[in-house]
Amino acid sequence: MSATIFHLYGLLHSSAALMLFNTRTTLHKSAEGKPPQWRFLTSFNLTVQFVFFAISLYLDLVTILTKFRCQLLCTIRDLMFAAIVFPLSLFVFTNFWLIFELNNELIESTSMPVWCSHVFHTLILFVVFENHFSQVEYPSKKLGLLMNVYVSLCFASYIIWSQFQSGIWGYNFMKMMRVYQRVAFIAAQTVFFASLYFFGELVNRLYDYTPPFKQVHTALSDSSRVFAGFSVGKKSS
């Protein structure tokens, strides 16, 4: 039940934050009539979180009501969390606040108060507690890392394509860069995004980790039960 409440909160937060972000963002239309907020990683992250929590809540409710667990959907959810949701949330949090502290003018001005920035870029971190409420089965390292890098490059490609279409960069600092600097920046961010996948894998292992003293206690308990059963059998014979 705690997992269901956690997923419900996540769904409500991501949906409310996404609507607030889209409302607060200046709605200049691009050449194709698409609002510029979709060029922000913040909007993409909130959308991903919304989809993830919607799937998780659906699985929780189906399990509670029917006692049935769709393994395929669970696998998709776990892959999504491992490769995208966990690293993306940390990525958005780290990059936004680092750039904000260095020079907030480097980030597109959307006339947002500080509390809005915390809603969009700080409170998103609660998703990292998913390991506490649910058992996340990480995919193979090859599949997870491939999905992670693919999503990173797809978003970078979309940013570049959007600039060619509208002539507007999603972030102010990117228009100050030369071409080789943008290439280096995207490559560095891709590597950083991939490193967050390994960090998430480490966190997942820590949740599955059984301390040595607990292992010894379990082994002793099992041994005592076996010895007790052997003694009873010997007496009865």
Secondary structure, DSSP 8 states (H G I E B T S, - for coil): -HHHHHHHHHHHHHHHHHHHHHHHS-----TTS--GGGGSHHHHHHHHHHHHHHHHHHHHHHHHHH----HHHHHHHHHHIIIIIHHHHHHHHHHHHHHHHHHGGGS------HHHHHHHHTGGGGGGGHHHHS------HHHHHHHHHHHHHHHHHHHHHHHHHHS--SSHHHHTS-HHHHHHHHHHHHHHHHHHHHHHHHHHHHHH---HHHHHHHHHHHHHHHHHHHHHHHHH-
